[in-house]
Structure formats: structure tokens, C-alpha cells
Amino acid sequence: MNMDSIGKYIREYRVAKGMTQETLAEYADISPSYVSMIERAEKTPALETLIEIANALEVSVKDLFDFTF
């Protein structure tokens, strides 16, 4: 699993929806600093956190993964 890609997709979806890290954090019930660390691939979120982030962004968890090889 490439965490760089997950963080990149989270950032892209967040920006496309006009959300700040603070807003995403509020909807996903995590801290803004944790959102930042996930987007920079410094932290690996738990599956439950990925689900909350995907729900907040109104995308599927699958959309947060890069399946190109």
C-alpha cells in the first residue's frame, strides 16, 4: 500500500470539494494535524479512519487507493 498515493488522493478530493483540513478533520472526527500528517504520508490511518475520511469526502474508500502498477 502506497501511503503517498492515499494522502495525495485525500488532498485532491478535499481541495476539489473546497474543504480545509480543519473541515475534513471535523467531519471525520480527527484532528487537523492528523489530516495533515496523513496527506504528507507521515502517518498511516486505521481502516476506520479511512472510512470516516471517505465518508466526509463523499467518495468510496476504493477511490483513495492507486491501483496502477
C-alpha positions as CSV (number, residue, x, y, z in Angstrom):
1,M,0.0,0.0,0.0
2,N,1.4,3.3,-1.0
3,M,0.6,5.9,1.6
4,D,1.9,8.7,-0.6
5,S,-0.9,7.9,-3.0
6,I,-3.6,7.7,-0.4
7,G,-2.5,11.1,1.1
8,K,-2.4,12.6,-2.4
9,Y,-5.9,11.4,-3.2
10,I,-7.3,12.6,0.1
11,R,-5.8,16.0,-0.5
12,E,-7.1,16.1,-4.1
13,Y,-10.6,15.2,-3.1
14,R,-10.5,17.6,-0.2
15,V,-9.4,20.5,-2.3
16,A,-11.8,19.7,-5.1
17,K,-14.7,19.9,-2.6
18,G,-13.4,23.2,-1.3
19,M,-12.7,21.8,2.2
20,T,-9.9,22.8,4.5
21,Q,-8.0,20.3,6.6
22,E,-9.9,21.6,9.6
23,T,-13.3,21.0,8.0
24,L,-12.3,17.5,6.9
25,A,-11.0,16.8,10.4
26,E,-14.2,17.9,11.9
27,Y,-16.3,15.7,9.6
28,A,-14.0,12.7,10.1
29,D,-13.7,13.3,13.9
30,I,-9.9,13.5,13.8
31,S,-7.5,16.4,14.4
32,P,-6.4,18.8,11.7
33,S,-2.8,17.9,12.4
34,Y,-3.6,14.2,11.8
35,V,-5.2,15.1,8.5
36,S,-2.0,16.9,7.6
37,M,0.2,14.0,8.6
38,I,-1.9,11.6,6.5
39,E,-1.8,13.8,3.5
40,R,2.0,14.0,3.8
41,A,2.3,10.2,4.3
42,E,3.8,10.7,7.8
43,K,1.0,8.6,9.4
44,T,-0.9,5.6,8.3
45,P,-4.6,5.8,9.3
46,A,-6.6,2.9,10.6
47,L,-9.2,1.4,8.3
48,E,-11.9,3.0,10.4
49,T,-10.3,6.4,9.9
50,L,-10.1,5.9,6.2
51,I,-13.8,5.1,6.1
52,E,-14.6,8.2,8.1
53,I,-12.4,10.3,5.7
54,A,-14.0,8.8,2.6
55,N,-17.5,9.4,4.0
56,A,-16.6,13.0,4.8
57,L,-15.3,13.4,1.2
58,E,-18.3,11.6,-0.2
59,V,-16.2,9.1,-2.1
60,S,-15.6,5.3,-1.6
61,V,-12.6,4.0,0.2
62,K,-11.5,2.4,-3.1
63,D,-11.2,5.9,-4.6
64,L,-8.4,6.7,-2.1
65,F,-6.2,4.0,-3.4
66,D,-4.0,3.9,-6.5
67,F,-4.3,0.5,-8.2
68,T,-2.0,1.2,-11.1
69,F,1.2,-0.9,-11.2
